[in-house]
Each structure stands twice: as structure tokens, then as C-alpha cells.
Amino acid sequence: QQLSRDSTPQLPGWPVPGSIGGLPGVPVRHQERMFPLMLHINAPDLFSYKSCNFKVQKSKAGTGRVVGFRELGLVNAFTMEASFCGANTGKFAKLHFNTGHLEDMGAALVRTLLDYWAPQDTSSAAELSAHLDAQLLPGEGAAAGGVATPSALSLLLEAY
């Protein structure tokens, strides 16, 4: 019997898509959205959670992040796009990004990695997960530092 090109192997022992690398205690439906949300909180003028797209287009099926998710079970496989043309909204709207902005984004990325893997008792993952529950439409989806403060969540809510 010939399998279609789009079929995912279903063999015992193969990882379930999106099952490896997520935060403990965070519902599966929020795993792929947690890191981008935390990055937005750490760098609201440089990264837009609102502009993230979590749907997989058919044309992207062969990309590393989609293959990593589907065949290896990786939760956190992302593509981050940057432009020297600048942001559409916020403090840097209609201004060109320079290398300093991109370095700041890199620093925010590292801070977010540290926040993401913070010990559970210092993480705000549960609070952010509750926020994602309020934001997700029915049927959608599968830390320390600046993330744990109510003011950071207030910034996030204002950005919507």
C-alpha cells in the first residue's frame, strides 16, 4: 500500500508532535505560545506577539521548524523574522532598525530563554497560561525577571 506524501508515520515510540521541550505544568494547548508571549513581555517595542502566526501553511511543511515539530516532537521550533525597515507600531514605528536594535532583540531573546527555564516556583507560567486561556479562540492551540511582575502583564494587555 502506498502512503501519501503528507502522512505522518504513526509507529510506537515516535514522539507526538509538540511533546518535547515544553514547560512542565503548562497545558499542551499553550506550549507553542508561551515563549513568544514571554519574549513580547521582555521586548514589547521590538517583538510583537500579536503578529505571530501559529498556523502551519502547506507550503511550510518541509521547513526545519515544521519537521522538528511533527517528526521530532519539538515544541519550541520557531522562525524569527527581522527587518531593517523597522516596526509598524510602537516606539519604533516608521523608524529603521539599526544594529543596536537587533542586538537589543538578541539580548531580550537570551533573557527570555532564562525566564522560560526559570524554576517553577519563580516562574509566572501559570499566570501567563491563564492569560492565554482568555485570548485563545475555542478550538485553537495545542519565570523570573520581567515576566513575573503584574506590571509586565499590564504592558502585555495594553499591547492588545
C-alpha positions in Angstrom: 0.0 0.0 0.0 1.4 3.4 -1.0 1.3 6.2 1.7 0.5 9.8 0.7 3.4 12.2 0.9 1.7 14.1 3.8 1.1 11.2 6.1 3.0 11.3 9.4 4.4 7.9 10.5 2.4 6.5 13.4 4.8 4.0 14.9 5.0 3.1 18.6 7.8 5.1 20.2 7.6 8.0 17.8 7.1 11.3 19.6 3.7 13.1 19.5 4.0 16.4 17.6 4.8 19.1 20.1 5.5 16.8 23.0 9.3 17.5 23.6 10.8 20.6 25.2 7.7 22.3 26.7 7.5 23.8 30.1 6.3 21.4 32.9 2.9 22.3 34.2 1.9 24.3 31.1 -1.1 22.9 29.2 -0.2 21.4 25.8 -2.5 23.9 24.1 -0.3 26.8 25.3 3.2 25.3 24.9 4.0 26.8 21.5 2.6 30.2 22.5 4.4 30.6 25.9 7.9 31.5 24.7 6.7 34.2 22.1 4.4 35.7 24.8 7.3 35.9 27.2 9.5 37.4 24.5 6.9 40.1 23.8 6.8 41.0 27.5 10.6 41.3 27.6 10.8 43.3 24.4 7.4 44.9 23.6 8.9 47.5 21.3 11.0 45.0 19.3 8.8 41.9 19.2 5.1 41.6 18.5 3.2 38.6 19.9 0.1 39.9 18.1 1.9 39.5 14.8 2.9 35.8 15.5 1.3 33.2 13.3 0.9 29.7 14.8 -0.8 28.0 11.9 1.3 25.8 9.6 0.8 26.6 5.9 1.1 23.7 3.5 4.0 25.5 1.7 6.0 25.4 5.0 5.6 21.6 5.6 9.3 20.9 4.7 10.8 23.7 6.8 13.0 22.7 9.7 10.7 24.1 12.4 7.7 22.1 11.0 9.7 18.9 10.5 11.1 19.4 14.0 7.6 19.7 15.4 5.9 16.9 13.5 8.7 14.3 13.3 10.8 15.0 16.4 8.0 16.3 18.7 9.8 19.6 19.4 7.5 22.3 20.9 9.8 25.3 20.5 10.9 25.4 16.9 10.4 29.0 15.6 11.3 31.2 12.8 12.0 34.8 13.8 12.0 37.4 11.0 13.7 40.7 11.3 13.8 43.7 9.0 16.0 46.8 8.9 12.8 48.6 7.8 11.6 48.9 11.4 8.3 48.2 13.2 4.8 49.0 12.1 3.7 50.0 15.6 5.1 51.1 19.0 8.0 53.3 19.9 10.0 52.4 16.7 7.1 52.8 14.2 8.2 54.3 10.9 11.9 54.2 12.0 14.6 52.0 10.5 16.0 49.4 12.8 19.8 49.6 13.3 22.3 47.0 14.6 21.7 48.3 18.1 18.0 47.4 17.9 18.9 43.9 16.6 21.5 43.5 19.4 18.8 44.5 21.9 16.5 41.9 20.4 19.2 39.3 20.8 19.6 40.3 24.5 15.9 40.0 25.0 15.9 36.6 23.4 18.6 35.4 25.9 16.7 37.0 28.8 13.5 35.2 27.7 15.3 31.8 27.5 16.5 32.4 31.1 12.9 33.3 32.1 11.4 30.3 30.3 13.6 27.8 32.1 13.4 29.5 35.5 12.5 27.2 38.4 8.7 26.6 38.6 8.3 28.4 42.0 9.7 31.6 40.5 8.0 31.4 37.1 4.8 33.1 36.1 3.9 30.4 33.6 0.6 29.6 35.3 -0.4 33.3 35.2 0.6 33.6 31.5 -1.2 30.3 30.8 -4.4 31.8 32.3 -3.9 34.9 30.1 -3.6 32.6 27.0 -6.8 30.8 28.0 -8.6 34.1 27.9 -7.0 35.0 24.5 -7.4 31.7 22.6 -10.5 31.1 20.5 -12.3 27.8 21.0 -10.5 25.0 19.2 -7.2 26.9 19.0 -3.8 25.8 20.1 -2.3 23.0 21.5 9.6 33.0 35.1 11.6 35.1 36.7 12.7 38.6 35.8 10.4 40.9 33.9 7.8 38.2 33.3 6.6 37.6 36.9 5.5 41.2 37.7 1.9 42.4 37.3 3.2 45.5 35.5 4.7 43.3 32.8 1.2 41.7 32.3 -0.3 45.1 32.3 2.1 46.1 29.4 1.0 43.0 27.6 -2.7 43.7 28.0 -2.2 47.2 26.8 -0.4 46.0 23.7 -3.6 44.1 22.6 
